[in-house]
Amino acid sequence: MALDLSDIQGNPLRGYRLPFARYVFVNLTDPEAARALMGRICMHITNAEIWTEGKPSSTLNMALSRTALRALALPRATIEGMPDAFLEGMRARADILGDTGRSAPEHWDEVWRNHVDVMFSINAQTSEARKERFEWLSSCINAGGGEIVGHQDAGVLQVNGKFLRTEHFGYSDGISQPIFDRSPQSQSKITAASSPQHPGSGKLGADGWESIATWEFILGHPNESKELPATPKPPIFTHSGSFMVYRKLRQNVAAFRAYFEEWDARYPGGAEKLRAKFVGRWSDGTPLALSPETSNQDISSDPMRVNDFIYNDDSEGLKCPLGAHLRRMNPRDSMGFGSDLTRIRRILRRGLPYGTWADENVPVDNTDRGVVFMALNASITRQFEFVAEAMGELRQRLPLGRGARPCYWKLRSWYIHYSRRYLKRGRTLFCKDIPAFVECAGGDYFFVPSITSIRMMVEGSIDPR
């Protein structure tokens, strides 16, 4: 069954790659006024249809938290049929996600220490277009039914007016996204990067890389187990929808740079290579699995090569450490059985950096900077939370040190093998006293409904019977 692109919101199916964004957080008032507000906005939601005349000046998408479903007075049976993780919310699952210490909910931005009913995502080609769409959205909300309780700006980093396409640690971002059945990317042959044969973007099959089953990302379609999982009643409520994870991740750029400057002389290859070992790629995107000793622009600039790798020839982590961020978030074939154990754990990543770029040649100031991270998946528990928690728990069985992912977790110490020759002698580099490079500053779990579902909520016609 083909996807109805006119009924699916656009952001689960494609990365817009528009350089400016604003995420607007809204709380709803009484149900009748809230439904009227959604009715005013519904026809302006950006769907997943192919853009035949180029990108629009701006896009608008909407996601609902568990509290929004109650504010809209949805039937109790429908609400209670939603997944437990969604109904509990991110704050209640802080221990699962490792949100402790400075990342604990009591330290989050104020808006996330309370509740957010609705999140509107604005993406735009220019800051002026973003402002125009935000002013229109604000007028709709101010007409009744809701209250803006905060917003977060984000965008592609710029230096002297030029876009960088990196995040604040200096690494190319957004390189690898899973391709799934009947998505626009899997059906398009316009570019190599959007071809279904784009190596490394799906799962390993008998004949190479294959697309992942649709339901792993879009509800109401078969999953990798050829099943149609249970859904809340009525099933049409979640059909063609997706679940979204929103997290504001604050990056400690000063600590990141200082740590690798301190360790520069302790590792053969210096700070640049050590950073690559932590991340799993060189700063230009070249994967260590393909080029462990140096970056290679022939690889990093080629969409048919930059993700075409597996780890079956590097079981000891000599090229790409077992605990590298890239390898932990997508182990590919590292866990055995091809990609059978990882193909049901993939997530679609969205989001952009926030804050200004800190020049390499000047001291880093105290400006709040980081990444707005968004993950889209069919199961928050089986996909996002498993990646965040269970992949981290592999440290109990692997020689990784006392911590989890080196750049995006609370790592305290970490082992890196020098080479096979050193490994046989028991020689490794033991990195210790690693500061928290990233802290969570807030977020929550959201449901991204289909256009049909939005209209049903506006009409008050959702009936679980």
N, C-alpha and C positions, 0 to 999 in steps of 0.2 A: 504494500500500500504506500503510495507516494505521500510525502509530507505536503500538507496544505500550507504553503508559504504565506498565504494571505491571512492565515489564522494564527500563526506563530509569531511572537514578538521577535524582533530582529536580533537582539543581542545574544540569545543563546546559539544562534546559527552562524553568526559571522562576527569577526572582530572588525569593527567599523574602520579602525585605523584613522580616525579623525583626531587632530592634535590637541584639542581642548575639551575639557569635560567639567561638569558640575553635578554633584550628587546632592539632591535636595531631600531633606528629611521632614516628614509631615505627620502630624497626629490628627486623627479624624474626630469630628464632633458626634452629634446624634446620627443614627443610621440613615434616616431619610435624607438629611442634608449631605451626608457622606456619599450616598448613592447618586445624588444629583451632581456632586462634584466629579465623581468618576464618569458620569454621563457627559459632562462638558469636555472632558479630556479624552475619552475613549477613542473618538474618531481621529485624533491626532497622534495616537501611538504608532511608532514606526514598526512595521511588520517585516517579515523575512523575504519578501519578494525581491527578485533580482533588480538591481538598479540599471536600467537600460540607457539612461541619459546622464550617467555620471553620478557622483555622490551628492547628496543633498547638502544644503548649507548647515543643517543641524538635524539631530534625531532626538526622539523622546521615548523612553521606556519606563515601565512601572513594575514594582515588585512589592508584595504585601507580606508583612510579618504575621505571626500568630495573633497578635493583638488586633490587627486590622480585621481579621475574620470575625472576631467578637464585636468590634466596633460597627461592622456592617450587619450585625445580627444574622449571620448565617446559621442554618440549622445546626443544633448541637451534634447530631449524628455525623454531619459532614465534617465539622471541625475535629471531632474526636477520631475520625478516620485518617487524619493526617499523620505523618510519621512522628514518632516520639521526639526525635532530636529537634525537629522543627517546632513542635509544641513546647518543648522545654526552653529553647532559645540558647544562644551562645554563652551568655553569662552563667547559666546553670551547668554548662558543660566545660567550664574553664579548666578543671583538672584533667579532663580528657585531652584538651588541646595544649596543655602545658602553659596555660596563662596564669603564671604564678609570679611572685616577686613584683618587679616593676611592670609586668604585663598583667597583673591581677586586675579584675574588674573595678576594684575600688580606685585604681589609678587611671582608668580610661577617661577619654574626653567626656565632658559633662553630658552631652546628648546621649551617649551610650550607657551612662550610668542610670538612665531612666529608660523609657521605651520609645520606640519609633514604629509607627503603624505602617507608613508607606515610604518607599524610597523611589524618587524619580531620578532617572539618569539622563542627563543632557550631554550629548557629544556634538562637537561643532568643528567646522573648518577654520573659523576665526574666533577670537575673543569677543568680537562685536556680535557675531551670530549667536554665540553662547549667551551673551547678555540679553539679546533680543528675545530668545526663546525663554530664558528665565523670567523676564518681565512679563511675558504672556502667561506663563505658568503661574506666577505669583498673583496675577489678576484673577485667574480662574479660582485659585484657592481662597483669595480674599473675598470673593463673592459669596463664600459660605461653604461649610462642610468640612473645613480643615484649617490647620494652623501650621505654618512653617516653624519648626523648632531648631533648625540648623541647616548648614550646607557645607560641602567640602569641594573645593576646587582642585583639579588635577590637570595634568597635561604633559605632552612630550617636552622633555627638558630642552632649554635653549641656551646657547652661548653666542653673544653678539648677533642675535637674530637668526641663528642657524639651529635647526633641530638636530638633537644628538642621537635619538633612538637608543639611549642607554638608560639604566637606572643610576641611582646616586653612588653606588659602589664602582661604577664605570664599566659595567658589563652589558653587552648587547642583550636586549630583552625581547620576549615574545617570539622566539625562534621556532619553538615546537608546539604544535597544537594537534590533538587527535582528529583524524578524519573519520567520519562515521557515515553509515549507509544513507543514501538519499539526501544528504545535506547538499547545499549549494556547492561546497567545495568538492564533494565527491562526484558531482554531475558536470562540473565545468572543466573544459579543456583549454581555457583561455591562456593560463600561465602554468608553468611547471609547478609553481608553488601551490596551485589549487587542484592539481591533477590527482585522481585517486591512486596513481602510482607513485605519488610523492613519498619516497622512502623514509621510513622511520616515524611516520605520522599516525600509523594505525597499530595493527597487531601483526605478529609473525604468523604466517600461514604456510601451507605446504609449498606454495609457489612464490614465497616472498611476503612483502607487506600487503595487508588487506585492510579494508575499512572495518571499523568497529560497529557493532549493532546499534541501531538508532536509540533504543530505550535506555541505553547507558547515559543519555543526555536529554532526550525528549520523551516525556511520559506518554503512555498509551500505545507503544509500539514494542515488538519483541525485543528482549534483551539478549545478551551473549549466551544465555542458557536456553534460548528459543522459547522463553516463557513470557506471558503477559502478567506481571506481578499484580497483586491485589492493590486496589486504589480506593480512596474514599468514595462514598456514595453521594450523588450520582457520579458514575465514572467520567461523564463529560466535563465535570468540574476541573479535573486535573489533566484531561486529555490535551496534548500539544503544549503542555506547560513544562516547567523545569524548576528545580530548587537552586537558589543562589546563596552563596556564602559571601558576605561583605566583611572585610577586615582592613582596618587602617594600621599599617605596619610602619612604625617610626624607625628610621635607620640612623644609627650612631656612626656617622661618617668619620668623625674625629678619631674614635676608638678603633675603627676598622683600619684607617691609614696608619695610625700610630703602632698598632700591633704588628703589622707586616713590615713596617720600617724597623722595628725592634728586632724582628726575627730574620731580617734580610740576610745577614751573614751566617746564620746557623743552618741554612738549607742549601744544598747544591742547586744552583739555578737562581737563587735569590728570591726576593719578595714576589716578583711577577709570577714565577713558576709556583711558589707556595700558594698564592691566591688562587691560581688555576686548580691546584690540587684540592683546595677547599670547595671550590664551586663545581668543578667537573668540566669546565670549558675555559679557554683563554678569553681575555676580555673582548676579542672581536667575534666570539661565538664558536671558534674552532673547538670541537670536542677532543678531550684528552684521549678518548678511545681510538681516535683516528690519527692524532698527532700529539703524542705525549711529551715531546721535547721542546716544541716551539709552535707558535701560532702559524696558521697557513691560510692566507687570504684566498687562495684557489679553492679551498674547502669552505671557508666561512661565507663566501659570496655566492656559492653554488647551492640553490635550494634542493637540488637532487643529490647532494652529497653531505650537507651539513648535519643531517639527522640520520644518515644511512649507516648505522652501526649497532652492534650488539656487544655483549660483554663475555661471551663464552670463551674467548681466548685470554681473558684477564680475570680469572677466578680469584686470584690473590690480591687484586687491586693494585698491581704494580704500575699500570698505566693510569687508570682512573681509580682513586682510592674507594674502598667499599663505602666509606662514609661521606663521600662528596655529595653536595646538595643535589646535583643533577642525577646521580645514580640512585640516591635514596628516594627521590620523588618519582622516578620512573625506572625501576630496576630492569626493565625490558626482559631479558632472558636470564638475569642473575639468579633468580630463585628456582631455576629448573623448570622442566616441562615446557620449554619454549617460552611463550608469553601467556600461557594459560592462567597463571596465578596473578598476573598484572593487568590483563586486558579488561577486567571488570573493576579496576581501581582508577581508571583515568578520569581526569577532570578537564573541562574547558576553562582556560584562564582568561580573564578579562581584567581591565583596570589600567591605571597609568600612575606614573610618579606624581608626587605633589611636593611643593616647595621649590626653591631655586637651587640651581647647580652650584656646588662649592668648588671653586677653581683649585686645581692641584697645587698651585704655587703660592697660595695664601692660607693663613690659618683658618680653620673651620669655625664659623660663628655658631651661635646657639639657635639658629633658625630651625623651626620645625620642618623636617623634610623626611620623605620616605616614599612608600608605595601604597596606593589604594589597590588592594588585592581582592579580586572577585573570582569565585569559582562557580561554574554551572555544572550540575550533575543531576542524575535521577534519584540518587540516594545519598543524602548527606552522611549517613553513618558508614555505608559500605565504600564510599568513594572518598570524599574529603576527609572525614574523621579518621578513616583507616590510614590514609596517607600521612596525616598529621600525627597520629598516635602509634599505630602498629608498625609502620616503617621505622619510626624512632625506636621502638622496642627491640628491633633487630640487634641493637648494640649489645644486648645481653648474650648474643651468640656469636658476634663477630668482633675482631680485635680493633675496636673503634675508639676506645677510651671511655671516660665517664661522662657521656653526654650524648646528644643526638646530632642533628644536622649542624654543621659548623657555622653557617652564615645566617640561617633563619630559625635558630632554636637557642636553647640555653646550654650551649656547650661549655664544658669546663676544661676538658683535656681531649687529646685526639692523637692517634697514631698515623704516621705516613711512612710507608716503606720507601727506602731509597731506591733499591733495585733488587733483582733476583739474587745477585751475588751477595748483597748486604743482608737480604732476608734470610739466606741460608746460615748466615752468621748470627742471626738474631738481632741485626742492626735495624733500627727504625728511628725516625725523628718523632719525638714525643712532644707535641705542642701542649703547653699547659697555661694555666691562668688566662684563659681566653675570656674576654669580656663579652657582655651581651651586645652583639652587633645590631640586633633588631628587637624591638619591643612592640607588643600589641597595644594600640591606643583605643581600641573599641571595635564594635561591629555586631552583627546579628545574622540570623538565618531568615531567608525570605523565600516566598513562592512567586514565580514569574508566570502569571496566568496567560492563557490564550486570549485572543480577542473575543471569541465566543463566550468564554468564562467571564470576562469583564462585563460584557453586555448582560449576561444572566444575573450577575450581582447587581448591576444598575437596575434591572427590572424586578429584582427580588424574587426571581423565579427558580432558584435552586431548591430542588425538592429531593431529599435522599430516598423517598419512597419509590 
